[in-house]
């Protein structure tokens, strides 16, 4: 069996307030943007900086928590996997969107802590607050059943 790994970790600031929606199957999905900065010195020793913008989505209970506690400008740690979706636009042109599907979120600014924030991790049984305190360190896989499956067409963005 070939080994494979799809793991993303970001620390950045929200570029917009989270947008929370309910898809036809009843599941909650929240989307938001996170900006990260990369700095380096060029050949002449001058500091340079580049900002990258990342699309993030969260599902179910984690989506509700992100929608409730995260705000534009807030600093956040996001962990998840990278996925690329494609669809055909109304103009007939194929479109692509690469995003991070979050399964762990930690609010890093003091505002979040004052609002009862902390670390949230997606698990088979729901959300585990304070996940970093778990001894095992293993994340339970998210089970997908027939009724739980999400189709790309169901995504509201």
N, C-alpha and C positions, 0 to 999 in steps of 0.2 A: 504494500500500500504506500503510495507516494504521500509525503508530508506536505501540508499546505497551511498557510497562515494568512489571515486577513484581519489585521488589528490596527486600529488608529487611536492615537492619543493626541489631544489638543489642549492647550491652555491658551485662552484668548478672551476677547470681549465680545459680547453680543452686539451685533450690528442693527438689530431691530427687536422689538418686543415679540415674543413667541406667538405664533398663530395656531390656535387649537381648533380642531374640527372633529366631527364624528362622521365616519364613513357609513354607507348604507347598512353594513353588517353590525353596526353598533359600537365598533371599536373606536377609541380615541387616538388621534394622531396629532402631533404638534411639530411644527417646523419653525426653525429659526436659523439665523446666520451667526457665525463666529469669525472674527478677524484675528489673524496671527501676524506677528511681525518678524522678519528675518533681517538681521543687521550684519554687516561685514565691512572691512576696509578695502578700498580699491587699491590699484597698484601704486598710486601716489600717496597712500596712507589716509585718504579722506574717508570718513564714515559714510556708508551707504545703507539704505533701508528699503525693504520691499514688504508691502502688506499683501497677504493672501486672504481670500474670502472663502469660507467653507459653508456649504449647506448641510444642516443637521436635521434629522427627523428622529422622533421618539414615539413609541407606541404604548398603548394601554396605560397602566398606572404611572409609569415614568413620564409619559406624555402629559398626564394631568398635573404631576408635580412640576414639570418644567414650565407648563403654561401658567401655573399659579405663582411660582416663586421667582422665575427668571425675568429680568427686565433689561431693556436696551442699555448698553454700557457696562453691565455687570460682568465681572470676571468669573470664568467657569472652566472647570476641567471636564472634558468629554472623552469617553472611551467607547469605542464601538468598532464597526466594520464598514468598509467602503463598498458602496454599490453604485452601479450605473444603470439608469433606466433609459429606455428610448420609447418614443411615441411619434406619431405622425401629426404634425400641426394642421390647422385648418387650411393652410396654404399648400398642403400636400408634401411639405418638406419634413424629413425625419429629424427629430430633435433628440438631444442627449442631455442628461443631467446626472452628475456625479455627486453623491451625498454620503454623509456618515450616518449610519443607523446606530443611534446611541443605545448602549445598555448599561452605562455607568455615568453618573453625573455628580460632580462635587462643586458646590458654590464656594468661591474663593474670596469674595469680598465681604467686608464686615456687615454690609447691609443684609446680605443673605443670611448671615449667622443670626442677626437680630430678628429676622423674620422666621426663625425656627428652622433654618436650612441646615444642610449637612451633606452627607454622602448618600447617594441613592443608587441601588444596583438592581437591574432586572434579574429575576429568578423564576424558576418554574412555578413557585407558589405566589408570585407577585413581586412586590418591591421590598427589598431588605434595607431599611434605614441603618446607617452605620456599618455598611458592608465591610469597611476596611478593618473592622474589629474581628471579623471571622477568622478562625484559626486555620482552616483548611486552605483558604486562598483559591480554591477551585470554584468556578462559577457554574451553577446548575444550568444545563442547556434549556432553552425555551422550547417547550413541546409545541409542535404544530399538528393540530388535528384538522380534519376536513372542515369543520365549522370555524376554525381559527385562522384558516389560510387567507392571506390577503392577496388580492390580485392587483397588478400594476394599474389596471383601469380604475380601481377604487380610490386611488390616491387623489386627493383634492387639489394638488398643486403640481 
